[in-house]
Amino acid sequence: MNMQVLDARREASGGYKVDVTRGERVGRVSSEWFSRPDDERFLSLGDLGRAVRDRSERSQTRVVATDLIHVEANRSDGERLALILPGAEAPVVPTHWSFGQLAAQVGAPATYLRQLPATLAGINLQYGLSTHRGEQIKTLETDDGRVELRAVTGPDYGRIYDHELVEAVQRIAGNGTGDTRWKIPGVLDWSTGIYNPRVDVTRDTTTLYASDRDVFLFLVDDLNPIEAGRLPDGSPDLFFRGFYCWNSEVGAKTLGMASFYLRAVCQNRNLWGVEDFEEITIRHSKYAASRFAHEAAPALMNFAKSSPRPFVEGIRAARERIVAKTDEDRSDFLRRRGFSKGETAKIIETVLAEEGHPPASIFDFVQGITAVARDKPHQDARLDMEAKAKKLLDRAA
């Protein structure tokens, strides 16, 4: 099976012909892309890394008792509320996020408090802090001309700083703009079915994001396509490697990363033709930093340096393993694996329409299942069907 860079098969446009009707569609990157304002978009890993590292260098943490926190509000400024923390030299101003975390510590309704003038919100929050049983909390304070309280977590919160994740990615991806094989992705041309890996990195095309509460990065190895079998018309079935990862140093989400093979990325940053999707997450518990150092960072490095051979051989094995030769075989194969009568018929029809023949191999069934899953309106049903497809593919390898 050819796993070389397929320069000879590049289209005249400089892109690659791909078949995005196969595999899964993953919308996580697209959701990030849609929701990020310009000031959360970065054009290189260097710019992103400097921003989040500078933030951490201006930050400090402390463990304090909630019943020793004093709330300060100014009657002349109905929007301003500050906190005086034990041991702090000056008042700290809570962010929208940390205000909600602190209110949750004392069982106060943050949404309601935010609607009140600062003085009234301060009185209510102070009452909760003073009367609620005292708890130890860990704060994250950042000085950017004024001191902001960015996070309020439990005392054993195992913080993994955003810059630690970015730096782990930089070790394999450099600047993320093409100085290594890992880069910000190109764009699929829907009119031609050609994926062009070479597009200008702009705030509209970038997939490197950071806000005051998280980071998210998506990179691909899309200049080095991998051939894993042939399409019905005899052309190569091309894949690229990709991964995305995320973190929140303020407790908004876990640390996590996902690796996969994909066939294209569209302008809206949906991932198309995804196969072999794997995900790991790490909660910010007491030993999270150690787990990141010993599990997540090495996993990312291993994927970046690994050979695609196991993936290609797994696809080949699935293509070669014939499990059904008759209509009865096909129905029995799917019904035994938990598919309804209606789903079974739809899967078989889909394969016949897209592949030009009824499903016979494991790979045929997997492609049919994932194609039908894409049309499921409810996420749980879609994920359940995609999981069944992945289980089939894993067993074939």
Secondary structure, 3 states (H helix, E strand, C coil): CCCCCCHHHCCCCCCEECCCCCCEEECHHHHHHHHCCHHHEECCHHHHHHHHHHHHHCEEEEEEEHHHCEEEECCCCCCCEEEECCCCCCCEEECHHHHHHHHHHCCCCHHHHHCCCHHHHHHHHHHHHHHCCCCEEEEEEEECCCEEEEEEECCCCCCCCHHHHHHHHHHHHCCCECCCCCECCCEEECCCCEEECCCCCCCCCCCEEECCCCEEEEEEEEEEEEEEEECCCCCEEEEEEEEEEEECCCCCCCEEEEEEEECEECCCCCEEEEEEEEEEEECCCCCHHHHHHHHHHHHHHHHHHCCCHHHHHHHHHHHHCECCCCHHHHHHHHHCCCCCHHHHHHHHHHHHHHHCCCCCEHHHHHHHHHHHHHCCCCHHHHHHHHHHHHHHHHHHC
